[in-house]
Structures are given as structure tokens and as C-alpha cells.
Amino acid sequence: MLEEEYLATHRPRDAQRNLPPLEVPFVYEIRDAKPEDLPDIREIYNHYVANSTVTFDEVPMTLRAWKSKFAHVVKVGMPFLVAESPSGAILGFAYVYPWKEKAAYRFTVEDSIYLGAASTGKGLGKVLMAELIEASRAAGIKEIIAVIADRGADASIQMHKNFGFKEIGHMGKVGYKFERWLGTVLMQKSLKK
């Protein structure tokens, strides 16, 4: 290549530094979870087990345990949702689970929302929460309870507040994880009209 040809097509190094960052759109679809999603769901959840106090679980959940939980949610007709990328990757999940096993609690559930590490801070949690609330309403659920760690889960507490959850209680030092005592904040949203 001649020097003139090189100079005509070459961008100076400083010009390359000033390029705007490549923006990749964050695209996903919210859909009902399927059994084949459970290995990805397990991986997302177990990341939080190992690295966070947002769950009080200390031992990673097995695929067998997730299959059992999923089967129960489906059996009782409650929503279990996933956010899926166009390439088929599961980016996050949300579901509700019966609050207590006694029959009188049948219209009350506890919510859970977990996002893959690369999906946080992009608004996906809010989308999953909105979809979960609507799916819960459609399933005949009347009350949603959130049990949130009182340390390290400020974003979750704020998101629940933004969706109309009210703080109904606080239990101090009921869990011990990572060599420290943790409490829980209890929040509730009514779906009754």
C-alpha cells in the first residue's frame, strides 16, 4: 500500500478515542416460564445465594428443588415469568409463591424477582414486577407480600414502594449470613378493587 493510500483511509488514533460508545439495545420478551428454563433460573438464583444477602439461602438450590417449586407454582395456577433475550438467554425471572400453606391464605402470595448480573440497572426489574402484578391479578390473587433483606436490598425496597407496596413490619436479626445478622422488611400490596 502506498503511503497516500494509507493516509487517505487511516483515522488518527485520537479520532478513534472520541467515537461514541457502541449502544446495543436491551431487547427481551416477557413470557411464562417453561421447564427448560429452570437450569438458567437456577444459575441466576445461585449467583445471589453465593454473593448476596437478598436471599437468606446459604446453599445453592438444586435443579431438582427448582423443578419441585416450579411444579407447585404451576399446579396452583400462579404466575412464573421469565425475561428472554432474542438469542434465547434467560435474563431474569419473577414468580409468586403461596404465602402459607393453610387454606385461609390461598389468596395471598410472596413475590420473588431475580435478574441475571448483566441485566441489572436496565429497568428489567420494573417490567417484570408490572407483569407479575398483572398476572397475579388475573390469577385471582388478592394480596402480595414482599419479604426483603434489610441490608443490601435498598433498590428492591424502593421498587416495591414505587409499585404501591406499603411497609407493614420489620423483623430484626432473624437471619445470619456472611458472618452477620440480618433482618427483613415486610411489605404488602393489595390487588383487591
Secondary structure, DSSP 8 states (H G I E B T S, - for coil): --HHHHHHH---HHHHHTS---------EEEE--GGGHHHHHHHHHHHHHH-SSS---S---HHHHHHHHHHHHHTT--EEEEE-TTS-EEEEEEEEES-SSGGGTTEEEEEEEE-GGGTTSSHHHHHHHHHHHHHHHTT--EEEEEEESSS-HHHHHHHHHTT-EEEEEEEEEEEETTEEEEEEEEEEE---
